Amino acid sequence: MSEYEAVIGLETHAQIRTRSKQFCRCAAVNTREIAEANQHICPVCLGHPGVLPVLNRESVLQALALGVRVGSEIARRSIFARKNYFYPDLPKGYQITQYQTPLLAGGRLEYFFDGEVRIAELERAHLEEDTAKIFYLPSGEVFLDYNRAGIPLLEIVTRPMFHSPAEAVAFLEELRLVLRQLGISHASMEEGNFRCEPNVSVRPRGSDELRTKTEIKNLNSYATLMKALSYEIERQQVVWESGSEVAAQTLRWDEAAARTVPMRVKETQADYRYFDEPDLPPLVVEEAELAEARRRTEAAGHVIQWAGEEKRFPSGTAHLTAFLCLQGGLREEDARLLSAEPDSLALFAETVGLTGKVREAANWVLQEYRPRVRGERGKITARQLGDLINARAAGEIGSSQAKEVFALVFGSGKSVTEAIAELGFDTKVAEQELVQVCADVIAANPKVVADIRRGKHAAVRALVGGVMKQTHGNADPRAAEAELKRQLEL
Amino acid sequence: MKELLRLPAHRVQALIEGGEVDARELFLLQLRFARFVEPEVSSFLTLADEEPPHASEPQVELAALRGNRILSQIPVSVKDIIATRDLATSAGSRILSGYVPPYDATAVRLLKEAGNFIVGKTNLDEFGMGSSTEYSGYFPTHNPWDLSRVPGGSSGGAASSVAALQSFVGLGSDTGGSVRQPAALCGVVGFKPTYGFISRYGLIAYASSLDHIGITAREVTDVALMMNVVARPDPLDATSQAPPDADYVAALDKRGELKSAKIGVVKELMDPELMDSEVIALCEDSLRILGSAGVDVVRVSLPEVRHLLPAYYILAAAEASSNLARYDGIRYGLGFPADTSMDLQKQYLRVRVSGFGEEVKRRILLGTYVLSAGYAEAYYNQARQLRRLVAASVADLFSKVDFLFSPTSPFLAFKLGERMDDPTKMYACDVCVVLANLANVPAISLPAGLSRSNLPVGIQLMAPSGEDARLLAMGRLYEEAAAFGFRTPPLVAKKLDEFKA
């Protein structure tokens, strides 16, 4: 069925990180377990009679920071609207959102996919409020938790422009990182503060028409997003090939049946009767707020010292990954991992500055540092890691010794020299001793010596290995090789 | 002592401040007389207990902040559409039966902080939707001047409670004339400030862009004293825009400066086709009084008058359809035991069909219709456009005159039941008063005398947006010139005679 291609657009909702909710002073805290439900509620977020919303300006700053990052057109005056519908999770019977005039219009976000940097085009992004959370208890009872009601949301909508589920996910991962690095959102799908509703259509490959799309709701992980989109793309192809037409529908992913199923018409054919929210004046963005958003966006970017020069990259991974691959010769995967973690990246970049050894620094950071830190900072300095890399490069220690040194230095504050001494790796095998050990090894390996005599000089390395073993790794391998060669008169 | 109940608030407050009257005793007296006359008029949905939990000395902070005279230690009534902590608040609707707000409206909080006493919660047309108080979800209120007649609405209970000596001042709400029209029909003063001058926080929403808290009182000075308490900027209302330093009482002293003011009489609102001839006659009398006081009276034209009612009823209904969506019986108010076997839509229907009255349902349906895809363009958007046109025309008139004049109500208080069968006849009551809400200008209704049948008539004055203090001064000027102070309805005077304090 390769004559079809998918066209996917994404509508994402990120909970904005603020102390209080979008329109009241309650703490914006997600419930983790049901005992914590309905702790952060007040007359405003419960939609009591007579209450009024007051906008949380911090959510505006957060949204503006994204706008600056992706180059959106920022509406200096935007309007809140009411989206009217009935559902038990909607306390007021309407959601306050932005409709005709969103805060952010357009914008572009680069993401890495299939070995190249691609550009996603954003349609819009606007502020709104979250709904309450509904728990369906095993008893059949329905439990409403209004802690979530009124938590600030940023809705981000892309153009329909991704052509595979994997590409959509690559973009989403990049968006998630940018939101996190800007401090806008925790953006964790699993924790429910980052949600995605894709829309998808298929068309004959090479065509640029846009056929009828379907929307998929209730996806709570990247895995289900991939599965649902893959299923839906295939389903639509079959529909078109059978000569019928795909119907415009809202679907949900049925995990048990592993298929998409239409939602009830009542839930989808809504006329939201949007109109301007009379309780909120137009949102006018102040110059000072724009400046603050620019400052935040700048601060969230990556700054690294590279070959004695300061290099700056925007938040996210795309730009930096491209740089590290091209300029540093790193593998794409390693470059992306480093770009995604400011801590690892900082240690890496500083270590490179001290040692000039790009790959070694990347390997140490990704293989030894990263699995150990888990969010805690500063357990090893670039100075320590640089000394370690240099000691290893100078042959002062072997590779397994180096790992032991790392483990000792990490978190202890000890210098590399101290650690090497403490582990006894600095007790250099004395010259006399080395002469004796080499003689012993030659005597113990007549077969190898015979090979060497026949001209197979590379076999000397096997003897070096023997020396290292006898000395428990404390010999300098280069000195050992020289001594062996001297005794064998090579 | 019971004769004190006839006084305007500012005079009784002077007696309290002079140590001649004890505020708590006055409150108890007020409460007992309110109960005594209540079977006749039915002004209240809830009357306070004899020990008001909030009664307190005025907070020094508020008085100091004002640095001027405020309403203090006076028994006031609060329309039941304004939230009062620990005192049932139903908006006159069955759907909120048993609802006790967990918070005070900002205006109520300020009233309490100023040391005033709440007598009770006054009756109204359900959610403020009506012009006679007959659409209350509980019972109608009767006009103290003639018990067979309506007090007007929707703040009918507020007006009747002030007229029937059940409270000195009332907080009402005015979305399309709801404070002014009943004030006119009950012979008291009714004032709607500029939008945002009194916080809407705690005012149960009917049509948010038109909703105001308003004031019912016996004299203009009482309105000014009340404004000095409640007209404050409020961080809980994003549309609040009260000037923080205004002194409405002090402004009354400058009324002498208004003697050369120009008043424009809106021709279209004096049309004998629309207005009762007795109403027009009393309005002309009032204009003569103003003229002899030196005010320049001219006739002006506002051709948009014929669009006022359609524009108002479309906008108000549209916003109402959204504002009333929250009444689903889930979190508060009328509810039913959970029935998980029942379809969600049926549960909504069960609550909303039994909880809302006919007029509310009518407006929700109308509002839903005018906002629906395919119809919004023809109705809701057109009505918004009309509102802008009306506001522009009114602003234009205010470039030529200082105040606008009209009757408050086109006709006298009508008989209970008379207009219930035809909603458009009921809507016609509001033709003069909706103008101020649509154009967002302050407006006041003042007593203009009695008809031959002994029913009150009111005149309406409007001022440019934000000129609330000047409007009150003009009202005081008229009040003084007309020498038509507050009169106790004969029936109430008789009850007062019978009352044993």
Interface residues (C-beta under 8 A of the other chain):
Chain A: P43 L46 G47 H48 P49 G50 V51 L52 P53 V54 L55 R82 N84 F86 Y87 P88 P91 K92 G93 Y94 G140 E141 V142 L144 K266 D271 R273 F275 P278 D279 L280 P281
Chain B: I82 A83 T89 A91 L96 Y99 P101 P102 Y103 A105 R200 Y201 G202 L203 I204 A205 A207 S208 S209 P235 L236 D237 A238 T239 A318 E319 S321 S322 L324 A325 R326 Y327 D328 I330 R331 Y332 A338 T340 L344 Q345 Y348 T368 L371 S372 A373 A376 Y380
